[in-house]
Amino acid sequence: MGKKTLKLLHSIFAVERDLIVGGQAVMEGVMMRTPSAYAIACRRKDGSITTTAEALPRWSDKYRWLKLPVLRGGATLVQSMALGVKALNFSARVWEEDNEEKQAENVAASELEPALATGTTDEDFTKAPAKVVMPESGPSKKKGAASSLSAAGSITFALLFNVLLFIAAPLLLTNIAFIALGWADAPLLTADAGWWTTLKAYIWEIKPHSWLAFNLIDGVIRMIFFVTMILTMSWLKDIRRVFEYHGAEHKTVFTWEKGLPLTPANATGQRRQHPRCGTSFLMVVMLIAIVLFSVIKFDAFWMNLVVRIALMPLVAGLSYEVIRYAAKKESGAIFKLMTMPGLWLQNITTQEPDDEQLEVAIRALEESLKLEPETA
């Protein structure tokens, strides 16, 4: 085998990494995930950093059959969603605690001002009855159950929202467009056709002249919805702060992957776009969905809708394998091409962080790595 061939193969497949880390931005903080643990770090309003960390083996370590290709993608996705909701809930609690403390300080100050104005003495305060704050009652098991129920509800809502916005709506719009433009065969409508007959003609039965074109347009509409949603979110001040922490997460991961000391100075110079980001994963999901849905199709809207929903675990599993391979061999040309759309979109979903945000991301990664057997 010639040197040029070896060089080409190396360019395509590159070198694998052993320990892969990732994370997620939350409210004023970052969650970092290592193979066997996770940690969340949040910046409080007083400038301090609060953290929580826990060992969390992957489901595939407990159930070996979940290590099978494609299946492991679905399992990882569900576990990641559950952990993501848990991280968001933690950051929300920190934010609420900070606000409650601020409100308590404001109330205390407002109560003190009249006393100072009327010349109330310290003796008067000692005579006043003290307010007793009782601790929250109820066993911790109930709180844990409520938290689990809340997480399950959040995941269910997110799944339903995504099904409606990114599967049902694009499919319906594509159906209507193809029939209106004459690009599909549909039942003929008479002038006196009722609403039910008209509805069936547009969404019940459809035979596009080209299923490839149908799914390409369906996929383009899906991507337009996704990018529009991301752009709209980026205009919100609080979401922009989350995007800055997202950039801090990526820069910190790059710093660790290059073997550099985890410091804000080293992280500042790293890229904020990472090929293993969830944004890249979603873009790969949309591209693979176009291909798979072009092969498996039916001449009825409702059948296509049901099948597309049923195939999403397979689409997610295949997308995970692509991203996983790209993460281990990210210097390869083929995998760079596959993750390019996601990297482009990260120009929106990540923003340049400051040193304080980098400190939070670094703290989260350090706390998670402490629980790793390989690095402890």
One Martini backbone bead per residue (centre of mass of N, CA, C, O) as a GRO file, in nm:
protein
  376
    1MET     BB    1   0.095   0.037   0.024
    2GLY     BB    2   0.084   0.357  -0.022
    3LYS     BB    3   0.132   0.668   0.112
    4LYS     BB    4  -0.123   0.803  -0.003
    5THR     BB    5  -0.323   0.593   0.103
    6LEU     BB    6  -0.253   0.620   0.405
    7LYS     BB    7  -0.316   0.923   0.422
    8LEU     BB    8  -0.614   0.898   0.341
    9LEU     BB    9  -0.704   0.705   0.570
   10HIS     BB   10  -0.620   0.897   0.798
   11SER     BB   11  -0.808   1.129   0.714
   12ILE     BB   12  -1.072   0.963   0.751
   13PHE     BB   13  -1.012   0.804   1.046
   14ALA     BB   14  -0.792   0.852   1.227
   15VAL     BB   15  -0.792   0.915   1.580
   16GLU     BB   16  -0.870   0.781   1.877
   17ARG     BB   17  -1.053   0.821   2.170
   18ASP     BB   18  -1.130   0.731   2.498
   19LEU     BB   19  -1.219   0.997   2.665
   20ILE     BB   20  -1.542   1.129   2.672
   21VAL     BB   21  -1.670   1.461   2.677
   22GLY     BB   22  -1.945   1.666   2.804
   23GLY     BB   23  -2.244   1.891   2.778
   24GLN     BB   24  -2.434   2.170   2.941
   25ALA     BB   25  -2.623   2.443   2.943
   26VAL     BB   26  -2.734   2.668   3.195
   27MET     BB   27  -2.832   2.858   3.444
   28GLU     BB   28  -2.551   3.000   3.525
   29GLY     BB   29  -2.419   2.729   3.377
   30VAL     BB   30  -2.272   2.386   3.399
   31MET     BB   31  -2.277   2.063   3.251
   32MET     BB   32  -2.081   1.769   3.311
   33ARG     BB   33  -1.986   1.473   3.114
   34THR     BB   34  -1.881   1.161   3.198
   35PRO     BB   35  -1.886   0.827   3.174
   36SER     BB   36  -1.941   0.805   3.526
   37ALA     BB   37  -2.030   1.120   3.540
   38TYR     BB   38  -2.142   1.430   3.704
   39ALA     BB   39  -2.159   1.802   3.683
   40ILE     BB   40  -2.265   2.107   3.853
   41ALA     BB   41  -2.224   2.461   3.778
   42CYS     BB   42  -2.294   2.773   3.958
   43ARG     BB   43  -2.354   3.115   3.956
   44ARG     BB   44  -2.382   3.336   4.191
   45LYS     BB   45  -2.463   3.659   4.291
   46ASP     BB   46  -2.198   3.662   4.497
   47GLY     BB   47  -1.977   3.482   4.302
   48SER     BB   48  -2.017   3.206   4.365
   49ILE     BB   49  -1.973   2.843   4.348
   50THR     BB   50  -2.201   2.588   4.281
   51THR     BB   51  -2.217   2.229   4.346
   52THR     BB   52  -2.277   1.907   4.178
   53ALA     BB   53  -2.214   1.547   4.226
   54GLU     BB   54  -2.221   1.224   4.036
   55ALA     BB   55  -2.248   0.907   3.993
   56LEU     BB   56  -2.313   0.789   3.633
   57PRO     BB   57  -2.378   0.534   3.477
   58ARG     BB   58  -2.436   0.381   3.206
   59TRP     BB   59  -2.677   0.181   3.087
   60SER     BB   60  -2.474  -0.002   2.921
   61ASP     BB   61  -2.328  -0.107   3.185
   62LYS     BB   62  -2.588  -0.263   3.289
   63TYR     BB   63  -2.688  -0.309   2.980
   64ARG     BB   64  -2.530  -0.473   2.730
   65TRP     BB   65  -2.741  -0.449   2.491
   66LEU     BB   66  -2.697  -0.123   2.478
   67LYS     BB   67  -2.416  -0.156   2.301
   68LEU     BB   68  -2.552  -0.168   2.054
   69PRO     BB   69  -2.586  -0.052   1.772
   70VAL     BB   70  -2.819   0.221   1.793
   71LEU     BB   71  -2.927   0.149   2.076
   72ARG     BB   72  -2.723   0.335   2.227
   73GLY     BB   73  -2.842   0.598   2.120
   74GLY     BB   74  -3.121   0.591   2.255
   75ALA     BB   75  -3.021   0.559   2.547
   76THR     BB   76  -2.844   0.815   2.556
   77LEU     BB   77  -3.066   1.019   2.490
   78VAL     BB   78  -3.253   0.966   2.732
   79GLN     BB   79  -3.040   1.012   2.955
   80SER     BB   80  -2.968   1.301   2.864
   81MET     BB   81  -3.246   1.425   2.906
   82ALA     BB   82  -3.270   1.364   3.208
   83LEU     BB   83  -3.009   1.517   3.288
   84GLY     BB   84  -3.086   1.792   3.169
   85VAL     BB   85  -3.331   1.841   3.352
   86LYS     BB   86  -3.175   1.820   3.617
   87ALA     BB   87  -2.986   2.060   3.561
   88LEU     BB   88  -3.206   2.277   3.524
   89ASN     BB   89  -3.332   2.244   3.806
   90PHE     BB   90  -3.082   2.324   3.966
   91SER     BB   91  -3.045   2.610   3.845
   92ALA     BB   92  -3.328   2.709   3.928
   93ARG     BB   93  -3.287   2.683   4.235
   94VAL     BB   94  -3.053   2.879   4.258
   95TRP     BB   95  -3.204   3.123   4.144
   96GLU     BB   96  -3.431   3.125   4.359
   97GLU     BB   97  -3.252   3.159   4.609
   98ASP     BB   98  -3.132   3.430   4.529
   99ASN     BB   99  -3.405   3.582   4.513
  100GLU     BB  100  -3.498   3.529   4.805
  101GLU     BB  101  -3.257   3.669   4.941
  102LYS     BB  102  -3.305   3.945   4.812
  103GLN     BB  103  -3.593   3.987   4.921
  104ALA     BB  104  -3.517   3.967   5.222
  105GLU     BB  105  -3.329   4.213   5.220
  106ASN     BB  106  -3.543   4.419   5.129
  107VAL     BB  107  -3.738   4.377   5.367
  108ALA     BB  108  -3.538   4.447   5.593
  109ALA     BB  109  -3.478   4.734   5.490
  110SER     BB  110  -3.777   4.840   5.495
  111GLU     BB  111  -3.809   4.790   5.811
  112LEU     BB  112  -3.562   4.974   5.904
  113GLU     BB  113  -3.623   5.263   5.804
  114PRO     BB  114  -3.852   5.353   6.005
  115ALA     BB  115  -3.684   5.308   6.261
  116LEU     BB  116  -3.466   5.518   6.196
  117ALA     BB  117  -3.663   5.762   6.160
  118THR     BB  118  -3.790   5.720   6.477
  119GLY     BB  119  -3.563   5.608   6.679
  120THR     BB  120  -3.522   5.318   6.727
  121THR     BB  121  -3.411   5.089   6.943
  122ASP     BB  122  -3.260   4.801   7.034
  123GLU     BB  123  -3.470   4.738   7.258
  124ASP     BB  124  -3.719   4.727   7.072
  125PHE     BB  125  -3.624   4.476   6.910
  126THR     BB  126  -3.604   4.273   7.153
  127LYS     BB  127  -3.923   4.294   7.213
  128ALA     BB  128  -3.980   4.179   6.958
  129PRO     BB  129  -4.115   3.942   6.783
  130ALA     BB  130  -4.010   3.659   6.644
  131LYS     BB  131  -3.957   3.504   6.346
  132VAL     BB  132  -4.059   3.178   6.252
  133VAL     BB  133  -3.890   2.935   6.056
  134MET     BB  134  -4.004   2.661   5.914
  135PRO     BB  135  -3.941   2.371   5.807
  136GLU     BB  136  -3.977   2.160   5.575
  137SER     BB  137  -4.201   1.919   5.517
  138GLY     BB  138  -4.134   1.600   5.455
  139PRO     BB  139  -4.020   1.354   5.291
  140SER     BB  140  -3.767   1.293   5.061
  141LYS     BB  141  -3.920   1.093   4.883
  142LYS     BB  142  -4.136   1.292   4.784
  143LYS     BB  143  -3.939   1.487   4.649
  144GLY     BB  144  -3.818   1.281   4.454
  145ALA     BB  145  -4.084   1.207   4.315
  146ALA     BB  146  -4.151   1.493   4.218
  147SER     BB  147  -3.895   1.528   4.048
  148SER     BB  148  -3.943   1.286   3.859
  149LEU     BB  149  -4.220   1.382   3.756
  150SER     BB  150  -4.119   1.648   3.637
  151ALA     BB  151  -3.917   1.525   3.437
  152ALA     BB  152  -4.123   1.351   3.282
  153GLY     BB  153  -4.300   1.591   3.194
  154SER     BB  154  -4.082   1.746   3.036
  155ILE     BB  155  -4.015   1.523   2.832
  156THR     BB  156  -4.299   1.484   2.717
  157PHE     BB  157  -4.339   1.773   2.618
  158ALA     BB  158  -4.090   1.783   2.431
  159LEU     BB  159  -4.177   1.552   2.246
  160LEU     BB  160  -4.449   1.670   2.151
  161PHE     BB  161  -4.339   1.935   2.039
  162ASN     BB  162  -4.145   1.803   1.829
  163VAL     BB  163  -4.355   1.645   1.671
  164LEU     BB  164  -4.528   1.889   1.582
  165LEU     BB  165  -4.295   2.082   1.463
  166PHE     BB  166  -4.089   1.844   1.310
  167ILE     BB  167  -4.326   1.652   1.172
  168ALA     BB  168  -4.625   1.735   1.127
  169ALA     BB  169  -4.603   2.022   1.002
  170PRO     BB  170  -4.414   1.965   0.755
  171LEU     BB  171  -4.591   1.741   0.632
  172LEU     BB  172  -4.847   1.909   0.588
  173LEU     BB  173  -4.722   2.138   0.415
  174THR     BB  174  -4.618   1.951   0.190
  175ASN     BB  175  -4.884   1.835   0.106
  176ILE     BB  176  -5.023   2.101   0.026
  177ALA     BB  177  -4.810   2.197  -0.180
  178PHE     BB  178  -4.822   1.954  -0.380
  179ILE     BB  179  -5.123   1.982  -0.450
  180ALA     BB  180  -5.132   2.286  -0.531
  181LEU     BB  181  -4.887   2.234  -0.759
  182GLY     BB  182  -4.923   1.938  -0.893
  183TRP     BB  183  -4.706   1.707  -0.750
  184ALA     BB  184  -4.973   1.535  -0.692
  185ASP     BB  185  -5.187   1.273  -0.633
  186ALA     BB  186  -5.540   1.340  -0.596
  187PRO     BB  187  -5.841   1.374  -0.518
  188LEU     BB  188  -6.109   1.491  -0.665
  189LEU     BB  189  -6.274   1.809  -0.662
  190THR     BB  190  -6.571   1.947  -0.606
  191ALA     BB  191  -6.769   2.219  -0.553
  192ASP     BB  192  -6.951   2.037  -0.326
  193ALA     BB  193  -6.737   1.978  -0.133
  194GLY     BB  194  -6.667   1.891   0.166
  195TRP     BB  195  -6.459   1.919   0.437
  196TRP     BB  196  -6.384   1.616   0.454
  197THR     BB  197  -6.300   1.576   0.160
  198THR     BB  198  -6.084   1.795   0.157
  199LEU     BB  199  -5.912   1.685   0.388
  200LYS     BB  200  -5.847   1.412   0.258
  201ALA     BB  201  -5.706   1.527   0.002
  202TYR     BB  202  -5.464   1.667   0.175
  203ILE     BB  203  -5.408   1.424   0.428
  204TRP     BB  204  -5.473   1.122   0.340
  205GLU     BB  205  -5.409   1.126   0.021
  206ILE     BB  206  -5.080   1.069  -0.139
  207LYS     BB  207  -4.888   1.099  -0.468
  208PRO     BB  208  -4.596   1.168  -0.538
  209HIS     BB  209  -4.383   1.207  -0.807
  210SER     BB  210  -4.154   1.266  -0.571
  211TRP     BB  211  -4.015   1.155  -0.282
  212LEU     BB  212  -3.752   1.309  -0.271
  213ALA     BB  213  -3.872   1.594  -0.298
  214PHE     BB  214  -4.063   1.573  -0.061
  215ASN     BB  215  -3.835   1.524   0.162
  216LEU     BB  216  -3.669   1.774   0.105
  217ILE     BB  217  -3.889   1.982   0.174
  218ASP     BB  218  -3.952   1.873   0.451
  219GLY     BB  219  -3.659   1.920   0.559
  220VAL     BB  220  -3.642   2.224   0.507
  221ILE     BB  221  -3.876   2.305   0.689
  222ARG     BB  222  -3.755   2.187   0.946
  223MET     BB  223  -3.499   2.369   0.944
  224ILE     BB  224  -3.644   2.640   0.949
  225PHE     BB  225  -3.778   2.601   1.219
  226PHE     BB  226  -3.520   2.558   1.385
  227VAL     BB  227  -3.366   2.821   1.315
  228THR     BB  228  -3.591   3.014   1.401
  229MET     BB  229  -3.596   2.929   1.696
  230ILE     BB  230  -3.300   2.999   1.760
  231LEU     BB  231  -3.308   3.298   1.678
  232THR     BB  232  -3.530   3.384   1.872
  233MET     BB  233  -3.380   3.300   2.133
  234SER     BB  234  -3.120   3.487   2.090
  235TRP     BB  235  -3.278   3.763   2.172
  236LEU     BB  236  -3.267   3.666   2.453
  237LYS     BB  237  -3.091   3.741   2.727
  238ASP     BB  238  -3.092   3.470   2.887
  239ILE     BB  239  -3.016   3.290   2.642
  240ARG     BB  240  -2.748   3.426   2.578
  241ARG     BB  241  -2.617   3.333   2.841
  242VAL     BB  242  -2.636   3.034   2.773
  243PHE     BB  243  -2.461   3.054   2.513
  244GLU     BB  244  -2.205   3.137   2.668
  245TYR     BB  245  -2.188   2.873   2.834
  246HIS     BB  246  -2.167   2.697   2.586
  247GLY     BB  247  -1.892   2.809   2.500
  248ALA     BB  248  -1.747   2.731   2.765
  249GLU     BB  249  -1.782   2.430   2.739
  250HIS     BB  250  -1.625   2.387   2.473
  251LYS     BB  251  -1.354   2.516   2.557
  252THR     BB  252  -1.302   2.319   2.792
  253VAL     BB  253  -1.300   2.057   2.632
  254PHE     BB  254  -1.067   2.133   2.444
  255THR     BB  255  -0.856   2.174   2.665
  256TRP     BB  256  -0.863   1.881   2.769
  257GLU     BB  257  -0.810   1.730   2.494
  258LYS     BB  258  -0.514   1.883   2.474
  259GLY     BB  259  -0.379   1.873   2.773
  260LEU     BB  260  -0.447   2.127   2.924
  261PRO     BB  261  -0.475   2.339   3.154
  262LEU     BB  262  -0.749   2.436   3.359
  263THR     BB  263  -0.786   2.754   3.224
  264PRO     BB  264  -0.900   3.049   3.109
  265ALA     BB  265  -0.654   3.111   2.929
  266ASN     BB  266  -0.667   2.841   2.764
  267ALA     BB  267  -0.976   2.856   2.682
  268THR     BB  268  -1.000   3.121   2.518
  269GLY     BB  269  -0.838   3.002   2.249
  270GLN     BB  270  -1.073   2.832   2.186
  271ARG     BB  271  -1.318   2.686   2.039
  272ARG     BB  272  -1.691   2.700   2.029
  273GLN     BB  273  -1.696   2.470   1.812
  274HIS     BB  274  -1.846   2.140   1.828
  275PRO     BB  275  -1.897   1.826   1.677
  276ARG     BB  276  -2.047   1.697   1.954
  277CYS     BB  277  -2.284   1.858   1.955
  278GLY     BB  278  -2.626   1.876   1.974
  279THR     BB  279  -2.655   2.046   1.718
  280SER     BB  280  -2.518   1.845   1.528
  281PHE     BB  281  -2.708   1.612   1.587
  282LEU     BB  282  -2.971   1.746   1.477
  283MET     BB  283  -2.869   1.783   1.187
  284VAL     BB  284  -2.819   1.483   1.133
  285VAL     BB  285  -3.106   1.391   1.182
  286MET     BB  286  -3.231   1.550   0.940
  287LEU     BB  287  -3.063   1.414   0.716
  288ILE     BB  288  -3.139   1.115   0.775
  289ALA     BB  289  -3.446   1.150   0.750
  290ILE     BB  290  -3.456   1.206   0.449
  291VAL     BB  291  -3.349   0.931   0.359
  292LEU     BB  292  -3.538   0.733   0.517
  293PHE     BB  293  -3.819   0.860   0.421
  294SER     BB  294  -3.763   0.791   0.112
  295VAL     BB  295  -3.788   0.475   0.156
  296ILE     BB  296  -4.015   0.513   0.381
  297LYS     BB  297  -4.347   0.498   0.241
  298PHE     BB  298  -4.681   0.652   0.203
  299ASP     BB  299  -5.022   0.718   0.065
  300ALA     BB  300  -5.041   0.865   0.365
  301PHE     BB  301  -5.033   1.083   0.612
  302TRP     BB  302  -5.086   0.913   0.874
  303MET     BB  303  -4.873   0.693   0.807
  304ASN     BB  304  -4.627   0.878   0.789
  305LEU     BB  305  -4.649   0.988   1.076
  306VAL     BB  306  -4.628   0.724   1.235
  307VAL     BB  307  -4.361   0.622   1.109
  308ARG     BB  308  -4.182   0.867   1.186
  309ILE     BB  309  -4.213   0.834   1.486
  310ALA     BB  310  -4.113   0.533   1.497
  311LEU     BB  311  -3.822   0.611   1.353
  312MET     BB  312  -3.668   0.805   1.550
  313PRO     BB  313  -3.486   0.605   1.706
  314LEU     BB  314  -3.329   0.523   1.450
  315VAL     BB  315  -3.231   0.802   1.370
  316ALA     BB  316  -3.085   0.858   1.639
  317GLY     BB  317  -2.896   0.613   1.630
  318LEU     BB  318  -2.751   0.683   1.363
  319SER     BB  319  -2.658   0.967   1.450
  320TYR     BB  320  -2.486   0.876   1.687
  321GLU     BB  321  -2.281   0.714   1.522
  322VAL     BB  322  -2.174   0.952   1.363
  323ILE     BB  323  -2.085   1.131   1.603
  324ARG     BB  324  -1.908   0.922   1.744
  325TYR     BB  325  -1.709   0.890   1.510
  326ALA     BB  326  -1.636   1.191   1.488
  327ALA     BB  327  -1.520   1.218   1.778
  328LYS     BB  328  -1.285   0.997   1.739
  329LYS     BB  329  -1.241   1.115   1.412
  330GLU     BB  330  -1.234   1.448   1.365
  331SER     BB  331  -0.997   1.461   1.129
  332GLY     BB  332  -1.189   1.361   0.928
  333ALA     BB  333  -1.334   1.447   0.631
  334ILE     BB  334  -1.617   1.312   0.642
  335PHE     BB  335  -1.691   1.413   0.936
  336LYS     BB  336  -1.668   1.713   0.882
  337LEU     BB  337  -1.898   1.721   0.675
  338MET     BB  338  -2.129   1.611   0.864
  339THR     BB  339  -2.077   1.856   1.094
  340MET     BB  340  -2.098   2.137   0.953
  341PRO     BB  341  -2.390   2.241   1.006
  342GLY     BB  342  -2.358   2.247   1.316
  343LEU     BB  343  -2.119   2.445   1.326
  344TRP     BB  344  -2.270   2.678   1.199
  345LEU     BB  345  -2.504   2.696   1.415
  346GLN     BB  346  -2.302   2.763   1.657
  347ASN     BB  347  -2.291   3.071   1.596
  348ILE     BB  348  -2.558   3.092   1.772
  349THR     BB  349  -2.547   2.875   2.028
  350THR     BB  350  -2.273   3.032   2.057
  351GLN     BB  351  -2.075   3.234   2.279
  352GLU     BB  352  -1.866   3.449   2.415
  353PRO     BB  353  -1.694   3.412   2.698
  354ASP     BB  354  -1.597   3.472   3.008
  355ASP     BB  355  -1.398   3.401   3.274
  356GLU     BB  356  -1.631   3.327   3.471
  357GLN     BB  357  -1.760   3.113   3.284
  358LEU     BB  358  -1.509   2.936   3.258
  359GLU     BB  359  -1.485   2.865   3.559
  360VAL     BB  360  -1.747   2.704   3.572
  361ALA     BB  361  -1.680   2.488   3.359
  362ILE     BB  362  -1.421   2.387   3.495
  363ARG     BB  363  -1.548   2.300   3.762
  364ALA     BB  364  -1.736   2.085   3.645
  365LEU     BB  365  -1.515   1.905   3.520
  366GLU     BB  366  -1.347   1.854   3.774
  367GLU     BB  367  -1.576   1.718   3.942
  368SER     BB  368  -1.624   1.482   3.741
  369LEU     BB  369  -1.328   1.369   3.724
  370LYS     BB  370  -1.307   1.280   4.028
  371LEU     BB  371  -1.519   1.025   3.959
  372GLU     BB  372  -1.302   0.902   3.783
  373PRO     BB  373  -1.104   0.626   3.772
  374GLU     BB  374  -0.886   0.737   3.556
  375THR     BB  375  -0.849   1.041   3.724
  376ALA     BB  376  -0.850   1.010   4.049
   0.00000   0.00000   0.00000
